[in-house]
Amino acid sequence: MIYITRRERFNAAHKLFREEWSDEKNLETFGKCSNPNWHGHNYELFVTVKGEINPETGFVVDLKELKAIITSYVTSELDHKNINLDVDFMKGKLASTEILAVTIFERLKPYIEEQGAQLHSVKLFETENNSVEYFGS
């Protein structure tokens, strides 16, 4: 088994806010991240796949194909968007980095499997100091 990772970047805005809570409770729970006028991040996404090396190509997965999958199903939908308002696959979900990482994993998994590899993990950096890594359930 071998692992290979592709890094992609995107910029997006969001806010952490629960509609059913008061502004005070949102501020108490989420702090500045509940700013009513949003805030943004320069995200870094690391997608790690695993599998056996194809003896004909020498690849676990063709990285051009992996980039195309990530672009088509994730970064093109997130880049320069408001996660809460503009991203269909996040509708009705709290736009935390944890939930975003899980949702990205779930979106990518079937397309990576079509390439003959397994999705091992999604690691999402919200800032240089804060990241989430999800390995599936």
C-alpha positions in Angstrom: 0.0 0.0 0.0 1.3 3.4 -0.9 -0.1 6.9 -0.2 0.0 10.0 -2.4 -1.2 13.5 -1.5 -2.4 16.4 -3.7 -2.6 19.9 -2.3 -5.1 22.5 -3.6 -5.9 25.9 -2.4 -9.1 28.0 -2.3 -10.3 31.2 -0.7 -13.8 31.4 0.8 -15.8 33.3 3.3 -18.1 31.9 6.0 -19.5 32.6 9.4 -20.3 30.2 12.3 -23.9 30.9 13.2 -27.0 28.9 14.3 -30.2 30.5 13.2 -32.1 29.1 16.1 -29.7 30.7 18.6 -29.7 34.4 19.7 -27.0 36.7 18.5 -25.7 36.7 22.0 -25.4 32.9 22.2 -23.8 32.7 18.8 -21.2 35.3 19.9 -20.6 33.5 23.1 -20.1 30.2 21.4 -18.4 31.2 18.1 -16.8 34.5 19.0 -15.6 36.7 16.1 -16.3 33.8 13.8 -20.0 34.6 14.1 -19.5 38.1 12.6 -22.7 39.0 10.8 -20.6 40.4 7.9 -18.7 37.1 7.5 -14.9 36.5 7.5 -12.6 34.7 5.1 -9.8 32.2 4.9 -7.1 31.1 2.5 -7.7 27.4 2.8 -5.3 24.6 2.0 -6.7 21.2 1.2 -4.6 18.0 1.2 -6.3 15.0 -0.3 -4.5 11.7 0.3 -5.3 8.6 -1.6 -3.9 5.1 -1.2 -3.6 1.9 -3.2 -1.3 -0.3 -5.0 1.0 0.9 -7.7 -0.3 0.1 -11.2 2.6 -1.8 -12.8 1.8 -0.3 -16.3 1.7 3.3 -15.2 3.7 3.4 -12.0 0.9 5.4 -10.4 -1.6 4.8 -7.6 -3.7 7.4 -9.3 -3.0 9.8 -12.2 -2.4 13.1 -10.4 -3.9 15.0 -13.4 -7.1 13.1 -12.8 -7.0 13.6 -9.1 -6.6 17.4 -9.6 -9.5 17.4 -12.1 -11.7 15.6 -9.5 -10.8 17.9 -6.7 -11.3 20.9 -9.0 -14.6 19.8 -10.4 -16.3 18.6 -7.2 -14.7 20.9 -4.5 -12.5 23.8 -5.3 -14.5 25.2 -8.2 -17.5 25.3 -6.0 -15.8 26.8 -3.0 -13.2 29.2 -4.4 -14.1 32.9 -3.9 -17.5 31.9 -2.6 -19.5 32.4 0.6 -19.7 28.8 2.0 -22.9 29.6 3.9 -24.7 31.1 0.9 -23.2 30.0 -2.4 -22.1 26.4 -1.9 -24.9 23.9 -2.7 -23.2 21.0 -1.0 -23.0 23.0 2.3 -26.7 24.1 2.3 -28.2 23.5 5.7 -24.9 22.7 7.3 -22.9 24.6 9.8 -19.8 26.0 7.9 -17.2 24.8 10.4 -13.9 23.5 9.1 -14.8 20.1 10.6 -18.0 19.8 8.8 -16.5 21.1 5.6 -13.7 18.5 5.7 -16.2 15.7 6.2 -18.4 16.9 3.4 -15.4 17.2 1.1 -14.3 13.7 1.9 -17.8 12.4 1.2 -17.9 14.3 -2.2 -14.6 13.0 -3.4 -14.7 9.4 -2.2 -16.8 7.9 -5.1 -14.8 9.7 -7.8 -11.5 8.6 -6.4 -12.7 5.0 -6.2 -13.6 5.2 -9.9 -9.9 5.8 -10.5 -9.0 2.5 -8.7 -7.7 4.1 -5.5 -9.1 4.7 -2.0 -9.5 8.0 -0.4 -7.4 7.8 2.8 -7.9 11.3 4.2 -8.8 14.9 3.7 -6.8 17.5 5.6 -8.1 21.1 5.6 -6.1 24.0 6.9 -8.3 27.0 7.8 -5.3 29.0 9.0 -1.6 28.2 9.3 -2.3 27.1 12.9 -5.7 25.4 12.6 -6.4 22.3 10.6 -8.8 19.3 10.5 -8.0 15.8 9.2 -10.8 13.3 8.4 -10.2 9.7 7.6 -13.8 8.6 6.9 -16.2 6.8 9.1 
